[in-house]
Amino acid sequence: MNDKIELSPDFSKRDPAQDVSPQFSHRWSPRSFRKVTINQSTLTTIFDAARWSPSCFNDQPWKFITSTEETHDQFLALLVDGNQVWAKNASVLGFVLAHKHFAHNGKPNNFAAFDSGAAWMAMTLQANLFGLYTHGMGGVHFDQVYKTFAIDPEKYQVLCGFALGVADRPDQLPTELAAKEIPSNRKALSDIWHQGMGRINP
C-alpha cells in the first residue's frame, strides 16, 4: 500500500466528552479517496474484526461481499451515479448483508440488521486503526445487487454498500462534493440518552 496523504480534517464541530477516545469522535466518512492497493493481510484483519461482533444467539448474521481489483468496475456499476463519481477511487467496494433467519431454528431474526450494523462498525474501526476510512452508502441499485450475486431475498437483506480506502484531499472531488468534505457534527448527548422514567421527547 502506498504512503498515505497526511490530512487534517476539521473536527471542531464535534464535542466529545473528555474521556471519549478519538477512535470514535474522529471516525468519519470521507468521499475523497486515492486509489491504492490494500494488501490482502490488511483486508483480512479488517474483516476478521467484524467476525468478533456481538449478535443475538451468537448467530452472526452478517456477510460482506467485496470487490477485487479485477471486479472493481462491476461493483461500481451497482451504485447510483452520484456515488459512482467519488467511489470509483476507493480501493475496495462492497455490500453488507444480513441473514434474515436464525441458523439454529430457522425463525425470523428481527435483530439481524442491528447485529450486522455492529459488525460494520467493528470493521470500520479496525480499518481506521490502519489509517483507512470507510463510507457507507444507501445509494445502491439494490435489485441489481440481488441479481448480480444471485442473493435470495427470502434469506438475505442487502443493507448497504460501502467504500474502503485511503482518504485523499477534498480538492480532488468535484466542487459541490468538496464543499461537503467536512466531518459533521452530532446531536447533543441529551437528544439520544434518556435516563430514568418519563416521556421520551421526540
C-alpha positions as CSV (number, residue, x, y, z in Angstrom):
1,M,0.0,0.0,0.0
2,N,1.4,3.4,-1.0
3,D,2.1,6.1,1.6
4,K,-1.0,7.8,2.9
5,I,-1.6,11.5,2.4
6,E,-1.4,13.4,5.7
7,L,-4.8,15.0,6.2
8,S,-6.1,17.3,8.9
9,P,-9.9,17.1,8.9
10,D,-11.6,19.8,10.9
11,F,-13.3,18.1,13.9
12,S,-14.0,21.4,15.7
13,K,-17.8,20.9,15.3
14,R,-17.5,17.8,17.4
15,D,-17.6,17.9,21.2
16,P,-17.0,14.5,22.7
17,A,-16.9,14.0,26.5
18,Q,-13.4,14.4,27.8
19,D,-12.6,10.7,28.1
20,V,-14.1,9.5,24.8
21,S,-11.4,8.0,22.6
22,P,-10.6,9.9,19.4
23,Q,-11.1,6.5,17.7
24,F,-14.9,7.3,18.0
25,S,-15.1,11.0,17.6
26,H,-12.6,11.1,14.7
27,R,-14.4,8.4,12.8
28,W,-15.9,10.0,9.7
29,S,-17.0,9.1,6.2
30,P,-15.0,10.9,3.5
31,R,-15.8,10.8,-0.2
32,S,-12.4,11.7,-1.5
33,F,-10.3,8.6,-1.9
34,R,-7.0,7.9,-3.5
35,K,-6.8,4.7,-5.5
36,V,-4.2,2.4,-4.0
37,T,-3.9,-1.3,-3.4
38,I,-4.6,-2.6,0.1
39,N,-2.7,-5.8,0.8
40,Q,-4.6,-9.0,1.5
41,S,-3.2,-9.2,5.0
42,T,-4.7,-5.8,5.9
43,L,-8.0,-6.7,4.4
44,T,-8.1,-10.0,6.2
45,T,-7.6,-8.2,9.6
46,I,-10.3,-5.6,8.8
47,F,-13.0,-8.1,8.1
48,D,-11.8,-10.5,10.8
49,A,-12.5,-7.7,13.2
50,A,-16.2,-7.9,12.2
51,R,-16.3,-11.6,13.0
52,W,-16.0,-10.8,16.7
53,S,-19.0,-8.6,16.9
54,P,-21.9,-9.5,19.3
55,S,-25.1,-11.0,18.0
56,C,-28.4,-12.4,19.2
57,F,-27.9,-16.1,20.0
58,N,-24.4,-15.7,18.6
59,D,-26.0,-16.2,15.2
60,Q,-23.5,-13.8,13.4
61,P,-26.0,-13.0,10.6
62,W,-23.7,-10.6,8.7
63,K,-22.0,-11.2,5.4
64,F,-19.6,-8.9,3.5
65,I,-19.2,-9.0,-0.3
66,T,-16.2,-7.1,-1.6
67,S,-14.6,-6.2,-4.9
68,T,-11.2,-7.2,-6.2
69,E,-9.0,-5.0,-8.5
70,E,-10.4,-7.1,-11.4
71,T,-14.1,-6.7,-10.4
72,H,-14.0,-3.1,-9.2
73,D,-15.9,-1.7,-12.2
74,Q,-18.6,-4.3,-11.9
75,F,-19.2,-3.3,-8.2
76,L,-19.0,0.4,-9.1
77,A,-21.9,-0.1,-11.6
78,L,-24.1,-1.3,-8.8
79,L,-24.0,2.1,-7.2
80,V,-26.2,5.1,-8.2
81,D,-24.5,7.6,-10.4
82,G,-24.0,10.2,-7.7
83,N,-21.9,7.7,-5.6
84,Q,-20.0,6.4,-8.6
85,V,-18.5,9.9,-9.1
86,W,-16.4,9.6,-6.0
87,A,-16.5,5.8,-5.1
88,K,-14.5,5.0,-8.2
89,N,-11.3,6.0,-6.4
90,A,-11.9,3.8,-3.4
91,S,-9.6,0.7,-3.1
92,V,-12.5,-1.7,-2.2
93,L,-16.2,-1.5,-2.8
94,G,-18.6,-3.8,-1.1
95,F,-22.0,-4.6,0.3
96,V,-23.2,-5.6,3.8
97,L,-25.9,-8.3,4.0
98,A,-27.9,-9.7,6.9
99,H,-29.3,-13.2,7.1
100,K,-33.0,-12.9,7.9
101,H,-33.4,-16.2,9.8
102,F,-31.7,-17.8,12.8
103,A,-29.4,-20.7,11.8
104,H,-30.4,-22.8,14.8
105,N,-34.2,-22.8,14.4
106,G,-35.0,-21.1,11.1
107,K,-37.2,-18.5,12.7
108,P,-37.1,-14.8,11.6
109,N,-34.2,-12.9,13.2
110,N,-35.5,-9.5,14.0
111,F,-32.1,-8.4,15.2
112,A,-30.1,-9.3,12.1
113,A,-29.8,-5.8,10.8
114,F,-28.9,-4.5,14.2
115,D,-26.2,-7.1,14.7
116,S,-24.8,-6.6,11.2
117,G,-24.5,-2.9,12.0
118,A,-22.3,-3.8,14.9
119,A,-20.1,-5.8,12.6
120,W,-19.9,-2.9,10.1
121,M,-18.8,-0.6,12.9
122,A,-16.2,-3.1,14.1
123,M,-14.6,-3.4,10.6
124,T,-14.7,0.4,10.2
125,L,-12.9,1.0,13.4
126,Q,-10.3,-1.7,12.5
127,A,-9.8,0.0,9.2
128,N,-9.3,3.3,10.9
129,L,-6.5,1.7,13.0
130,F,-4.7,1.1,9.7
131,G,-5.3,4.8,8.7
132,L,-8.0,3.7,6.3
133,Y,-11.6,5.0,6.0
134,T,-15.0,3.7,5.1
135,H,-18.1,5.3,3.7
136,G,-21.4,3.5,3.9
137,M,-23.9,4.1,1.1
138,G,-27.6,3.8,0.7
139,G,-27.4,4.9,-2.9
140,V,-27.3,1.4,-4.4
141,H,-29.1,-0.4,-7.2
142,F,-30.4,-3.0,-4.7
143,D,-32.3,-5.0,-7.2
144,Q,-29.2,-5.4,-9.3
145,V,-27.1,-6.4,-6.3
146,Y,-29.5,-9.2,-5.6
147,K,-29.4,-10.3,-9.2
148,T,-25.7,-10.0,-9.8
149,F,-24.7,-12.1,-6.8
150,A,-27.8,-14.5,-7.0
151,I,-28.8,-13.4,-3.5
152,D,-32.1,-15.0,-2.3
153,P,-34.1,-12.1,-0.9
154,E,-36.0,-14.6,1.2
155,K,-32.8,-15.4,3.0
156,Y,-30.8,-12.2,3.0
157,Q,-31.3,-8.5,3.2
158,V,-28.8,-6.3,1.4
159,L,-28.4,-3.5,3.9
160,C,-26.0,-1.0,2.2
161,G,-23.0,-0.5,0.0
162,F,-19.6,0.8,1.2
163,A,-16.3,2.1,0.1
164,L,-13.0,1.4,1.8
165,G,-9.7,3.1,1.1
166,V,-7.1,5.8,1.7
167,A,-8.6,9.3,2.2
168,D,-7.5,12.0,-0.3
169,R,-7.6,15.8,-0.3
170,P,-11.1,17.4,-0.7
171,D,-9.9,19.3,-3.8
172,Q,-9.8,16.0,-5.7
173,L,-13.6,16.0,-5.7
174,P,-16.0,18.0,-7.9
175,T,-16.7,21.4,-6.3
176,E,-20.1,20.5,-4.9
177,L,-18.8,17.4,-3.2
178,A,-15.6,19.0,-1.9
179,A,-17.8,21.5,0.0
180,K,-19.3,18.6,1.9
181,E,-16.0,17.0,2.8
182,I,-16.0,18.1,6.4
183,P,-16.6,15.9,9.4
184,S,-20.2,16.5,10.5
185,N,-21.4,17.5,14.0
186,R,-23.5,15.3,16.2
187,K,-26.8,15.6,18.1
188,A,-26.4,16.7,21.7
189,L,-26.0,13.8,24.2
190,S,-29.2,14.8,25.8
191,D,-31.0,14.1,22.5
192,I,-30.0,10.5,22.3
193,W,-29.7,9.5,26.0
194,H,-32.7,9.2,28.3
195,Q,-32.3,8.2,31.9
196,G,-35.0,7.0,34.2
197,M,-38.7,7.0,33.6
198,G,-41.0,9.5,31.9
199,R,-42.0,10.6,28.4
200,I,-39.4,10.3,25.7
201,N,-39.1,13.6,23.8
202,P,-39.5,13.4,20.1
